[in-house]
Amino acid sequence: MQRRSFIQKATVGATATVALAAPAIISAQPQIRWRIASSFPKSLDTIYGAAEVVAKRVTAITGGRFQVTVHAAGELVPPLQVLDAVQNGTVEAGHTAMYYYFGKNPAWAFGTAVPFGLNARQFNAWWYEGGGARVYNEFAAKVGVTAFLCGNTGVQMGGWFRKEIKTVEDLKGLKFRVGGFAGAVLSKLGVVPQQLAAGDIYASLEKGTIDAAEWVGPYDDEKLGFNKVAKFYYTPGWWEGGPALHSIVNNKAWEALPAEFKEAWTAANYEGNATMMARYDSLNPNALRRLLAGGTQLRAFSKPVLDASLKAAKEVYADFNDKNEDFKKLYDSYFSFQREQIQWNSVAEHRFDQYIKDVKL
């Protein structure tokens, strides 16, 4: 009996010690809160959702000690000013498309997409294994930020047009909502580019302020209602073969994080990246079927239009390479990687996909 009493007392004592010690251990860990300013509205749940994946996973991994919240476009900062907000420390992090900042320096575009560039799978390979993250963040460090790959839409559509685009002549004078780099290329063909945030596109297209618009692809475009105000839906979006999204962080805020929190953030961004592409691949097929059933007319850009666009793109590349060292460094890394990838893809991947398409399983 004495032995049993001793054990019971010892057990109670040990439990009390743990109960007293646990709060002290937990309180010793830092409590950190970050805000992510998104460039996207909540209604575009797939592209906005990648940042939500990051926030939820970071909070969960750290047991709530590193709490991250996501704020939709316009809640904290305007959608096209996320980089500025992160750079100046207004927010710790942002989720955005880096080519929105083409006007600051065209080299930013390599973080998202450039004309006739990498597809989504190739971009992942370049970023993670081909030196892309290193060379891009050497550039980003000049303004005090670091970019983490966090999403890809896959090759995008070429946009919604009120009239058919059969020849290069049909592009002349066209007021087209298209961003940054693509606008610089298309302007050589007579297009008048307009850069608008997602929430402003429908009204501009409906009122006739613009003649055409591109966003992402069937799932998002259906949500935005473009099929209600434009009939012709073109493919492919040659300026966005695999447009990536990034979470960007303020370097001072990043360096202040404990090592385990940095690991949680990095891992969560891998998940956000994979999740976005999977969601788009799952959702786009049915959305396209609904659009076509509703009267949308699917069209492909003609070879002469694509050839003229490629020629114009090469001219723009040559100009930037001559004038901008940051651009040239990224261009060399990016396109040398693409050349190797295209050779490999044509050997196996392309042939396999083409065969499966032709036999119609």
C-alpha positions in Angstrom: 0.0 0.0 0.0 2.8 2.4 0.9 4.5 1.6 -2.4 1.2 2.3 -4.3 0.7 5.6 -2.4 4.2 6.7 -3.2 3.7 6.0 -6.9 0.4 8.0 -6.9 2.0 10.9 -5.2 5.0 10.8 -7.5 2.7 10.7 -10.5 0.6 13.7 -9.3 3.8 15.6 -8.6 5.3 14.9 -12.0 2.0 15.9 -13.7 1.9 19.2 -11.7 5.5 19.9 -12.7 4.7 19.4 -16.4 1.6 21.5 -16.1 3.6 24.3 -14.6 6.5 24.0 -17.0 4.5 23.8 -20.2 3.2 27.4 -20.2 6.8 28.6 -19.5 8.1 26.6 -22.5 5.3 27.9 -24.8 5.6 31.5 -23.7 9.3 31.3 -24.3 8.7 30.9 -28.1 8.2 34.1 -30.1 4.7 35.2 -31.2 4.9 36.6 -34.7 2.1 38.0 -36.9 2.6 38.7 -40.6 0.2 40.1 -43.2 0.2 39.1 -46.8 -1.1 41.8 -49.2 -2.6 40.0 -52.3 -2.9 41.5 -55.8 -6.0 39.5 -56.3 -9.7 39.7 -55.2 -11.1 36.9 -53.0 -13.6 36.1 -55.8 -10.8 34.6 -57.8 -10.5 31.8 -55.3 -7.9 29.8 -57.2 -5.2 32.4 -57.7 -6.0 34.2 -54.4 -6.2 30.8 -52.7 -2.5 30.0 -53.0 -1.7 32.7 -50.4 -4.4 31.3 -48.1 -2.7 27.9 -48.4 0.5 29.4 -47.2 -1.1 31.3 -44.3 -3.0 28.3 -43.0 -0.1 25.9 -43.3 2.5 28.3 -41.6 0.1 28.9 -38.7 -0.6 25.2 -38.3 3.0 24.1 -38.5 4.1 26.5 -35.8 1.2 25.8 -33.5 -0.1 29.3 -34.0 3.1 30.9 -32.9 3.7 32.3 -36.4 0.3 33.7 -37.5 -0.2 34.8 -41.1 -3.3 36.5 -42.5 -4.1 37.2 -46.2 -5.7 40.5 -47.3 -7.4 40.8 -50.7 -6.5 43.4 -53.3 -7.2 46.9 -52.1 -7.7 46.0 -48.4 -4.3 47.1 -47.4 -2.7 48.4 -50.6 -3.8 48.8 -54.3 -3.3 45.5 -56.2 -0.5 46.8 -58.4 1.5 48.3 -55.6 2.2 45.1 -53.6 5.9 45.1 -54.3 6.2 48.7 -53.1 4.3 47.9 -49.9 6.6 44.9 -49.1 9.7 46.8 -50.1 9.0 49.8 -47.7 7.8 47.5 -44.9 4.1 48.5 -45.0 3.4 44.8 -44.9 5.8 41.9 -44.3 4.8 39.9 -47.4 2.8 40.0 -50.6 1.3 37.6 -53.1 1.5 38.9 -56.6 2.6 38.5 -60.2 6.1 39.9 -60.6 5.5 41.1 -64.2 3.1 43.8 -62.8 6.3 45.7 -62.0 7.7 45.6 -65.5 7.5 49.4 -65.6 10.0 49.6 -62.7 12.4 47.3 -64.5 11.6 44.8 -67.2 13.7 42.2 -65.5 10.9 41.7 -63.0 8.9 39.9 -65.7 11.1 36.8 -65.5 9.5 36.0 -62.2 6.1 35.5 -63.9 6.3 35.0 -67.6 7.9 36.5 -70.8 6.7 36.1 -74.4 7.3 32.6 -75.8 8.9 31.5 -72.6 8.8 28.6 -70.2 5.7 26.5 -69.5 4.7 25.8 -65.9 6.6 22.6 -65.6 9.7 24.1 -67.1 9.4 27.1 -64.9 9.3 25.0 -61.8 12.5 23.1 -63.0 14.3 26.4 -63.8 13.3 28.0 -60.4 14.0 25.0 -58.1 16.9 23.2 -59.9 18.1 25.4 -62.8 19.4 28.4 -60.8 16.3 30.5 -61.4 15.6 31.3 -57.7 19.2 32.2 -57.1 19.6 34.6 -60.0 16.2 36.1 -59.6 16.6 36.8 -55.9 20.1 38.3 -56.5 18.1 40.9 -58.6 15.3 41.2 -56.0 17.7 41.7 -53.2 18.6 45.1 -54.7 15.2 46.4 -53.5 15.2 44.4 -50.2 12.8 41.6 -51.0 13.0 37.9 -51.6 10.6 35.9 -53.8 9.2 32.5 -53.1 7.5 30.5 -55.9 3.9 30.2 -55.0 1.6 29.3 -57.8 1.3 28.9 -61.6 -1.8 29.1 -63.8 -0.4 27.0 -66.6 -0.4 28.4 -70.2 -3.0 31.1 -70.4 -5.6 31.9 -73.0 -5.0 34.6 -75.6 -8.0 36.7 -74.5 -11.5 37.9 -75.3 -12.1 39.9 -78.5 -15.2 41.6 -79.9 -14.1 40.8 -83.4 -12.0 38.1 -85.0 -8.3 38.5 -85.3 -7.4 36.9 -88.7 -4.4 38.9 -89.7 -1.8 41.2 -88.2 -3.7 44.1 -89.6 -6.6 43.3 -87.3 -4.5 44.1 -84.3 -3.8 47.7 -85.3 -5.5 50.3 -83.1 -6.9 47.5 -80.8 -7.2 48.7 -77.2 -6.2 45.5 -75.4 -6.0 44.9 -71.7 -2.7 43.1 -71.5 0.1 43.7 -69.1 3.8 44.8 -69.1 6.0 42.8 -71.4 3.3 41.5 -73.7 2.1 45.1 -74.2 5.6 46.2 -75.2 5.7 43.5 -77.9 2.1 44.0 -79.1 2.6 47.7 -79.4 5.0 47.0 -82.2 2.1 45.4 -84.1 -0.1 48.4 -83.6 -1.9 47.3 -80.4 -2.7 49.9 -77.7 -1.9 48.0 -74.5 -3.9 48.8 -71.3 -2.8 47.5 -67.9 -5.8 47.0 -65.5 -6.3 45.0 -62.3 -8.7 42.1 -62.4 -11.6 44.0 -60.8 -11.5 46.7 -63.4 -11.5 44.6 -66.6 -15.2 43.7 -67.0 -16.5 47.3 -66.7 -13.9 48.6 -69.2 -14.7 45.8 -71.7 -18.5 46.3 -71.3 -18.3 50.1 -71.8 -16.0 49.8 -74.8 -13.1 51.6 -73.1 -11.1 48.6 -74.3 -11.7 46.3 -77.3 -10.2 43.1 -75.9 -8.9 41.7 -72.6 -7.0 38.7 -71.3 -6.8 37.4 -67.8 -6.0 33.7 -67.1 -8.2 31.0 -68.5 -11.7 29.5 -68.5 -12.3 29.1 -64.8 -11.3 32.7 -63.8 -12.6 34.3 -67.1 -16.0 32.7 -66.5 -16.1 34.1 -63.0 -15.2 37.6 -64.3 -18.0 37.4 -66.9 -16.0 38.2 -70.0 -18.1 35.9 -72.2 -21.0 38.2 -71.6 -19.3 41.2 -73.3 -17.0 39.6 -75.9 -17.7 36.6 -78.2 -14.3 35.4 -79.5 -12.0 33.5 -77.2 -8.4 33.1 -78.5 -5.6 30.7 -77.8 -2.8 30.5 -76.9 -1.6 33.3 -74.7 1.9 33.2 -76.2 3.1 35.9 -73.7 2.3 33.6 -70.8 3.4 30.0 -71.4 3.6 29.2 -67.7 3.0 32.4 -65.6 4.2 32.0 -62.0 3.0 33.7 -58.9 5.2 34.5 -55.9 5.0 35.4 -52.3 7.5 38.2 -51.7 8.9 39.0 -48.3 10.6 42.0 -46.8 14.2 41.0 -46.2 14.5 42.7 -42.8 11.3 40.9 -41.6 12.6 37.7 -43.0 15.9 37.9 -41.2 14.1 38.5 -37.9 12.3 35.2 -38.2 13.5 32.2 -36.1 15.0 29.4 -38.3 12.0 27.1 -37.8 9.6 29.8 -38.9 11.7 30.3 -42.1 11.4 26.5 -42.8 7.6 26.6 -42.2 7.3 29.5 -44.7 9.4 27.8 -47.3 7.5 24.5 -47.0 4.1 26.2 -47.1 5.1 28.0 -50.4 5.9 24.7 -52.0 2.4 23.6 -51.1 0.8 26.8 -52.4 2.7 26.4 -55.7 1.6 22.8 -56.2 -2.0 23.5 -55.1 -2.7 26.4 -57.5 -1.6 24.4 -60.6 -3.6 21.4 -59.6 -6.7 23.4 -59.0 -6.5 25.2 -62.4 -5.9 21.9 -64.2 -9.0 20.4 -62.4 -11.3 23.4 -62.9 -10.5 24.7 -66.4 -11.9 21.8 -68.6 -15.4 22.0 -67.3 -15.4 25.8 -67.3 -14.4 25.8 -71.0 -17.2 23.4 -71.8 -19.7 25.7 -70.1 -18.4 28.7 -72.0 -18.6 27.0 -75.4 -22.1 25.7 -74.6 -23.1 29.3 -73.8 -22.0 30.6 -77.3 -18.4 31.5 -76.9 -16.5 31.1 -80.1 -13.1 29.5 -79.6 -10.4 30.6 -82.0 -6.6 30.1 -82.4 -4.2 32.8 -83.4 -3.1 32.2 -87.0 0.5 31.3 -87.7 1.2 34.7 -89.4 0.0 36.5 -86.2 2.2 34.2 -84.0 5.2 34.7 -86.4 4.8 38.5 -86.3 4.5 38.4 -82.6 7.7 36.3 -82.2 9.6 38.6 -84.5 8.5 41.6 -82.4 9.4 39.8 -79.2 12.9 39.1 -80.4 13.3 42.8 -81.2 12.2 43.8 -77.7 14.5 41.2 -76.1 17.5 42.5 -78.1 16.8 46.1 -77.1 16.5 45.2 -73.3 19.6 43.0 -73.4 21.6 45.9 -74.8 20.4 48.4 -72.2 19.8 46.4 -69.0 22.4 44.2 -67.3 19.8 42.8 -64.8 17.6 41.8 -67.8 20.5 40.2 -69.7 21.6 38.1 -66.8 18.1 36.7 -66.3 17.5 36.3 -70.0 20.6 34.2 -70.4 19.7 31.9 -67.5 16.1 31.6 -68.5 16.4 31.0 -72.2 19.4 28.7 -72.1 17.4 26.5 -69.7 14.4 26.6 -72.1 16.5 25.4 -75.1 17.5 22.3 -73.1 14.0 21.7 -71.9 12.4 22.0 -75.4 14.8 19.4 -76.8 14.0 16.9 -74.0 10.2 17.6 -74.0 10.1 16.9 -77.8 11.7 13.5 -77.3 9.1 12.1 -74.9 6.5 14.4 -73.4 5.2 16.0 -76.5 5.0 12.8 -78.5 3.2 11.0 -75.7 0.6 13.9 -75.3 0.1 14.1 -79.0 -0.6 10.4 -79.3 -3.0 10.3 -76.5 -4.9 13.3 -78.0 -5.1 11.7 -81.4 -6.4 8.3 -80.2 -9.1 9.9 -78.1 -9.1 7.4 -75.2 
